Amino acid sequence: MITYLGYLVRGVEYINKAIEILCSFLLVLMIFLVVFQVIFRYLLGTPISWSEEVAIFMLIWFGMLSVATAVYRHEHISISVISDRLSKKGQYFLATLVQVLILIFALNIMLNSTLLMSLVGSEILPASGILRSYLYLAPLVAGALMVINAIANILWNADPKKHDDNQSPALDALSGTEK
């Protein structure tokens, strides 16, 4: 079992690392696009007609993929007052409950994204020529990544007694050590 969990940990870590690289690339590209748009509009007097649509497109993808990565890192908004007052088993139960709620939320995002994609069909954004459904593909992809990350987080924390406070369950699974 620990070998399969190690493969899962590596696979999820590789996926999330690729998403982080993609988000970094999108952010840099978006900054350059906006800077060039400002230069073309105010210095050269000829604005780029498609730049705003493409920047918004990249911002949506960046934001949605960043949320999926935040689930992986446990960087979602949380109130630690309740968790800090619970026992270790209570903290484990609460952490698992949070991941299950994230999983349900991500499935809801995916369902509504597919509905929006079917609603807009093959509409094209006027300035850039990008299909409008590609905007709604971002929540679908991010929702799928959130589902993967939530399931992985639940599996990594399957037995809270196996892990001490100084080492993550993912590292335990990779090293093959059990506590």
N, C-alpha and C positions, 0 to 999 in steps of 0.2 A: 504493500500500500504506500509506503513512504517513497518508493521509487517513482510511482505514478504521480504522487503529489509533488515530487521534485521536478518532474517534467512539466506538470501544470504550472508550477511557480516560474520556471524558466520561460515557458511559452507566454504567460501573462506578462512577465517582466519585459520580454522582447517586444510584445505588442505595444505595451505602454511606452517603452522607450522610443519606438518608431512613431507613435502618436505625439510624444513630446518633441521629437525632431521636426515632424510635420507642422506642429503648432508654432515652433520657433521660426520655421521657414515662412509660414503664412504671416506671422507678425512682422518679420523683416520686409517681406514683399509688400504688405499692406502699407507700412511706413513709407517705403520708397514710392509707391504708387501715389499716395497722398501728397508727398513732397513734390513729385513731378507735376501733379495736377496743379498745385499752388504755383510752381514756377511757370508752367505753361499759361495759366490763367492770368496771373498778375504781372509777370515780367515779359512774356511774349505776346500776351493778349489773345491767345488762341486756346481756349479750354479743350481738354480731352473729353469728348462726350460720354464715353463709356466708363470712365474711371470711378465715378461715384458708385455705380451699380456693382462693379467688380470689387471695390473696397468693402461694400456692405456684404457681398457674397462671401468674401474672405473672412470678415468679422463674424458672420454667423457660424461658419465652419470652425473658426478658431475658438469661439465661445463654447460651442457644443462639445468639441473634442476636449477642451480644457476641463469641462465638467466631468467627462468620463474619466479623465486622468485623476481628478480630485477624488473620485470614489476609490480608485486604486490606492491612493496615498492616505486615505482617511482624512482628507482636508476639507470635508464638508462642514457646514455650520453645525456646531453642537454646543450644548449647555452642559458643562462639566460639573455643575453644582450637584446634580442628581447622581451622576455616575461616581463622583468622588465619595459619596456617603454610602455607597453600596458595598457589599462584600465582593470578593473575587468572582464568585458564581453569579452574583447579581450583575456585576459589570459585564461578565461574559454574556449573560442573557440579554442585557440591554444592547450590547454591541451587535449581537446576532439579530435582535429585533430591528435595529436600525438598518442593517444590511438587507433584511427581508423587505422593509418598507422602501428602501432604495430600489430594490429589485421590482417591486410592484409599480413604483413610480416610473421606472425605466420602461417597463412593458406598456404602461399607459402612453408614454411618449411615443414609443414605436407604433402603437396602434393608431394614434391620432396623426402621426406623421404619414403613415400609409394612406389614411383617409384624405389628408390634404393633398398628397401627391396624385391620387386618383381624381380629386376634384379639379385641380389645375390642369391636368392632362398634359398637353403638349404646348401650353402657352409659352411664349418667348418674351424675355425681358427686352424692352424696346431699344435701349441704347447699346447693350452689350451682345445681344443675340443668344444669351445663355437661357436654357430651359428653366422656367420657373420651378419646375418640380425638383431641380437640383438643389434649390434652397431648402426644400423640405426633406431632402435626402440626408442632410446633416443631422437632424434629430433622430432619424432612423438609425444611422450608423453609430451615433453617440449613445443612443439607447441600447443598442446591441453590445457596445463596449461596456456600458454601465452594468448590464446584466452579467457579462463575463466577469467583470471585476467584483461585483457583489457576491456572485457564487464562489469565486476564488477566495474572497475574504472570509466567507462563512466556512469554507473547507479548511482554510489555514487556522482558523480559531476553533476547530471542532472539539478539541480537548484543552481547556484552559490550564489544566494541571501540568501539561507537557512543556510549558514555556515559562521561563522566568521573566522578570520585568526588564531585563537588560538586553534581551535578544528577541528579534522578531520571529514569528512563526515561519515566515518565508525562509529566513536564513536557517532555521532548524531543519526545515524540510530539505533544503539544498544540501546541507552538510550531512544529513542522515542521522543526526543526533536526536535522541528523545530524552526528555527530562522527566 
